[in-house]
Amino acid sequence: MKLSLAFSPCPNDTFIFDALVNGHIDTQDLEFEYTLDDVEGLNKKALKGQFEITKISYGALPNLIPHYQVLDSGSALGRGVGPLLVSAEQPDFSLLESPEKEPIKNGPCQVALPGENTTANRLFTLAFPNFQNKLFVKFDEIEGLVAHRKVGAGVLIHENRFTYQSKGLIKWRDLGEHWEQQTGVPIPLGGIVVNRNLPQAIKVKINTLIRQSIEWAQERYITGNQPLSSFIRAHAQEMDPKVMRQHIDLYVNDYSLSLGQSGRLAVETLIKVACGDASVRLNERELFV
């Protein structure tokens, strides 16, 4: 059976799916035809139902529930892993925290974010619910926009969490830390979802194979301390090997192997925060495989 699979070129995703798509584990009667794209590109394609299995931002999940379920393995989730709000200099962000009831249409600066459907945007909105002056661009453009003062601030994800200081940027707020303080649960950044219409046995098998793929990579590149594979390095956009390792160490963890009870609670909490009372209706559908 051939299945369409999509994930990002970021090291945590290529680390997770390396063995699965490159024949390092036995996928039995399943064959995976894979596509790589930026996570916001994946979110938009998932909204169109383009792939049977895909990485998505958990921020996009409320709109995907009618068509997808969340797999137990493959997530990027944890504590201390959240997006960072950075600027080139310490700005006056007083209007970001305005108590006014009316939405702010023009704040003290424009803030660049890595996509409207991303978890980063959800977390920024949770921290600054009245701020409206947003610019949505690809995640890897934000650091440069902030450094060249094209925008007043930006929300960084992925490897830019490790490089912004070398560009002279200042961390103004850890949005993940704010989430943890407000909710008490881990930060659900991104996960792997599967088309609801696939047979349950196939969905369970896919989940098992993803876990096996992670375990294969961990055994070689973490426990065995072997150099990262050419597949991971080829898609890392000339990223420094040290940054690749930091990226993988931060975003591939026990929650990637299995969400578990606390991981599932974190995902459900994000849906409740994003949707309010509507989350009750959304959760009438089985959310997890």
C-alpha positions as CSV (number, residue, x, y, z in Angstrom):
1,M,0.0,0.0,0.0
2,K,1.5,3.4,-1.0
3,L,0.9,6.3,1.3
4,S,1.7,10.0,0.9
5,L,3.8,11.4,3.7
6,A,5.0,15.0,4.3
7,F,7.3,16.5,6.8
8,S,9.7,19.5,7.1
9,P,13.4,19.6,6.2
10,C,14.3,20.6,9.7
11,P,16.8,18.2,11.4
12,N,14.3,16.9,14.0
13,D,11.9,15.7,11.3
14,T,14.5,14.3,8.9
15,F,16.0,12.5,12.0
16,I,12.6,11.0,12.8
17,F,11.8,9.9,9.3
18,D,15.3,9.0,8.0
19,A,14.9,5.2,8.6
20,L,11.3,5.1,7.5
21,V,11.8,6.7,4.1
22,N,15.3,5.4,3.3
23,G,14.7,1.7,3.9
24,H,16.6,1.3,7.2
25,I,13.6,-0.4,8.8
26,D,11.2,-3.0,7.5
27,T,8.0,-1.1,6.5
28,Q,6.3,-4.4,5.6
29,D,3.5,-3.9,3.1
30,L,3.6,-0.1,3.3
31,E,5.4,2.3,1.0
32,F,5.9,5.9,1.7
33,E,6.1,8.6,-1.0
34,Y,7.4,11.7,0.9
35,T,7.4,15.4,0.3
36,L,9.3,18.1,2.2
37,D,8.0,21.6,3.0
38,D,8.2,24.4,5.5
39,V,5.8,23.7,8.4
40,E,3.4,26.5,7.4
41,G,3.4,25.1,3.9
42,L,2.5,21.7,5.4
43,N,-0.3,23.3,7.5
44,K,-1.8,24.9,4.4
45,K,-1.6,21.7,2.4
46,A,-3.1,19.7,5.3
47,L,-6.1,22.1,5.4
48,K,-6.7,20.9,1.8
49,G,-6.2,17.3,2.8
50,Q,-3.3,16.9,0.4
51,F,-1.4,14.2,2.3
52,E,-2.5,11.0,4.1
53,I,0.2,11.5,6.8
54,T,1.7,14.9,7.5
55,K,3.6,17.0,10.1
56,I,1.6,19.9,11.2
57,S,1.8,22.7,13.8
58,Y,-0.5,21.9,16.7
59,G,-1.7,25.5,16.3
60,A,-3.4,24.4,13.1
61,L,-4.9,21.2,14.6
62,P,-8.4,22.7,15.5
63,N,-9.1,23.3,11.8
64,L,-7.8,19.8,10.9
65,I,-9.8,17.6,13.3
66,P,-12.6,16.8,10.9
67,H,-10.1,15.1,8.5
68,Y,-7.1,14.0,10.6
69,Q,-6.2,12.2,13.9
70,V,-3.0,12.7,15.9
71,L,-0.5,9.9,16.0
72,D,1.2,9.0,19.3
73,S,4.7,9.1,17.8
74,G,6.6,11.8,16.0
75,S,5.7,15.0,17.9
76,A,7.8,18.0,18.8
77,L,6.7,18.8,22.3
78,G,8.2,19.5,25.7
79,R,9.2,22.1,28.3
80,G,11.7,24.9,27.5
81,V,11.2,24.4,23.7
82,G,8.9,27.2,22.8
83,P,9.2,30.1,20.3
84,L,11.2,33.2,21.3
85,L,10.1,36.8,20.7
86,V,13.3,38.7,19.8
87,S,14.3,42.2,18.8
88,A,17.4,44.1,17.6
89,E,17.1,46.4,20.6
90,Q,15.0,46.7,23.7
91,P,11.8,48.3,22.3
92,D,8.8,49.8,24.1
93,F,6.3,47.0,23.9
94,S,3.8,48.6,26.2
95,L,1.1,48.5,23.6
96,L,1.5,44.8,23.1
97,E,0.1,44.4,26.6
98,S,-2.6,47.0,26.3
99,P,-5.6,46.3,28.6
100,E,-7.9,47.9,26.0
101,K,-10.8,45.8,24.9
102,E,-10.6,46.9,21.2
103,P,-7.9,45.1,19.2
104,I,-4.8,47.1,18.5
105,K,-4.4,47.6,14.8
106,N,-1.1,49.5,14.8
107,G,1.2,48.6,17.7
108,P,4.6,50.2,18.4
109,C,6.1,47.9,15.8
110,Q,5.4,45.1,13.3
111,V,6.0,41.6,14.5
112,A,7.1,38.9,12.1
113,L,5.7,35.4,12.7
114,P,6.3,32.1,10.9
115,G,2.7,31.6,9.6
116,E,-0.8,32.3,10.7
117,N,-1.5,28.6,11.4
118,T,1.6,28.0,13.5
119,T,1.8,27.2,17.2
120,A,4.1,30.2,17.4
121,N,1.2,32.5,16.3
122,R,-1.1,30.8,18.8
123,L,1.3,31.3,21.7
124,F,2.0,34.9,20.6
125,T,-1.7,35.6,20.6
126,L,-2.1,34.0,24.0
127,A,0.6,36.3,25.4
128,F,-0.5,39.5,23.5
129,P,-4.2,39.0,22.6
130,N,-4.8,42.6,21.5
131,F,-1.9,42.9,19.1
132,Q,-2.8,42.9,15.4
133,N,0.2,44.3,13.5
134,K,1.6,41.0,12.3
135,L,3.7,40.0,9.3
136,F,3.6,36.3,8.3
137,V,6.7,35.1,6.5
138,K,8.8,31.9,6.3
139,F,10.4,31.0,9.6
140,D,14.0,31.3,8.2
141,E,13.4,34.9,7.0
142,I,12.5,36.3,10.4
143,E,15.9,36.5,12.0
144,G,17.2,38.6,9.1
145,L,14.2,40.9,9.0
146,V,14.7,41.7,12.7
147,A,18.4,42.1,12.5
148,H,18.0,44.6,9.6
149,R,15.3,46.4,11.5
150,K,12.7,45.7,8.7
151,V,10.3,44.8,11.6
152,G,10.4,45.7,15.2
153,A,10.4,42.2,16.5
154,G,10.0,38.6,15.4
155,V,9.1,35.2,16.8
156,L,11.8,32.6,16.2
157,I,11.4,28.8,15.9
158,H,13.5,25.9,14.9
159,E,17.3,26.4,14.6
160,N,17.0,30.2,14.9
161,R,16.6,29.7,18.7
162,F,20.3,28.8,18.7
163,T,21.6,31.5,16.4
164,Y,19.8,34.8,17.2
165,Q,22.4,35.9,19.8
166,S,25.2,35.6,17.2
167,K,23.2,38.1,15.1
168,G,23.1,40.6,17.9
169,L,19.4,40.0,18.7
170,I,17.9,40.2,22.2
171,K,15.4,37.8,23.6
172,W,12.4,39.8,24.9
173,R,10.0,37.0,25.8
174,D,10.1,33.2,25.8
175,L,6.5,32.5,24.6
176,G,6.8,28.8,25.6
177,E,7.7,29.9,29.2
178,H,4.6,32.0,29.2
179,W,2.5,29.1,28.0
180,E,3.9,26.8,30.7
181,Q,3.2,29.4,33.4
182,Q,-0.4,29.9,32.2
183,T,-1.3,26.3,31.7
184,G,1.1,24.1,33.6
185,V,1.4,21.7,30.7
186,P,4.2,21.1,28.2
187,I,4.4,23.1,24.9
188,P,2.8,21.2,22.0
189,L,4.7,22.5,19.0
190,G,4.0,20.1,16.2
191,G,2.8,16.6,15.6
192,I,2.1,13.9,13.0
193,V,-1.5,13.5,11.8
194,V,-3.1,10.8,9.7
195,N,-6.1,10.7,7.5
196,R,-9.2,9.6,9.5
197,N,-10.4,7.5,6.6
198,L,-7.5,5.1,6.6
199,P,-8.2,1.7,8.3
200,Q,-7.5,1.7,12.0
201,A,-5.0,-1.2,11.6
202,I,-3.0,0.9,9.1
203,K,-3.0,3.9,11.3
204,V,-1.7,1.8,14.2
205,K,1.0,0.3,11.9
206,I,2.1,3.8,10.7
207,N,2.5,4.9,14.3
208,T,4.6,1.8,15.2
209,L,6.8,2.4,12.2
210,I,7.4,6.0,13.1
211,R,8.5,5.0,16.6
212,Q,10.8,2.3,15.2
213,S,12.3,4.9,12.9
214,I,13.0,7.3,15.8
215,E,14.5,4.4,17.8
216,W,16.7,3.5,14.9
217,A,18.1,7.0,14.6
218,Q,18.6,7.4,18.4
219,E,20.5,4.2,18.5
220,R,22.9,5.3,15.8
221,Y,23.2,9.1,16.2
222,I,22.6,9.6,19.9
223,T,23.6,6.5,21.8
224,G,26.1,5.4,19.1
225,N,27.3,9.0,18.6
226,Q,27.7,8.4,14.8
227,P,27.8,11.4,12.5
228,L,24.4,12.5,11.3
229,S,23.3,10.9,8.1
230,S,23.7,12.5,4.7
231,F,19.8,12.6,4.5
232,I,19.7,14.8,7.6
233,R,22.6,17.0,6.6
234,A,21.4,17.5,3.0
235,H,18.2,19.2,4.1
236,A,19.6,21.3,6.9
237,Q,20.3,24.3,4.8
238,E,24.1,24.4,5.5
239,M,23.4,24.4,9.2
240,D,26.4,24.0,11.5
241,P,26.7,20.4,12.7
242,K,26.6,21.6,16.3
243,V,23.4,23.5,15.7
244,M,21.9,20.4,14.0
245,R,22.7,18.3,17.1
246,Q,21.2,21.0,19.4
247,H,18.1,21.1,17.2
248,I,17.6,17.3,17.4
249,D,18.4,17.2,21.2
250,L,15.8,19.8,21.9
251,Y,12.9,18.7,19.7
252,V,13.3,14.9,19.7
253,N,12.6,13.5,23.1
254,D,10.4,11.1,25.0
255,Y,7.3,12.9,23.8
256,S,8.5,12.1,20.2
257,L,8.4,8.4,21.0
258,S,5.0,8.7,22.7
259,L,2.8,11.6,23.7
260,G,1.7,9.8,26.8
261,Q,-0.9,11.2,29.1
262,S,0.8,14.5,29.7
263,G,1.5,15.1,26.0
264,R,-2.2,14.4,25.1
265,L,-3.3,16.7,27.8
266,A,-1.0,19.4,26.4
267,V,-2.6,19.0,22.9
268,E,-6.1,19.1,24.3
269,T,-5.2,22.2,26.4
270,L,-4.1,24.0,23.2
271,I,-7.4,23.2,21.5
272,K,-9.3,24.5,24.5
273,V,-7.2,27.7,24.6
274,A,-7.6,28.2,20.8
275,C,-11.3,27.3,20.5
276,G,-12.9,28.0,23.9
277,D,-16.4,26.5,24.2
278,A,-16.1,25.2,20.6
279,S,-13.4,22.7,21.8
280,V,-16.2,20.6,23.3
281,R,-17.7,20.1,19.9
282,L,-14.3,19.5,18.3
283,N,-13.4,16.8,20.8
284,E,-16.5,14.8,20.0
285,R,-14.4,13.4,17.3
286,E,-11.7,10.9,18.4
287,L,-8.6,13.1,18.5
288,F,-5.9,10.5,18.8
289,V,-5.3,7.2,17.0
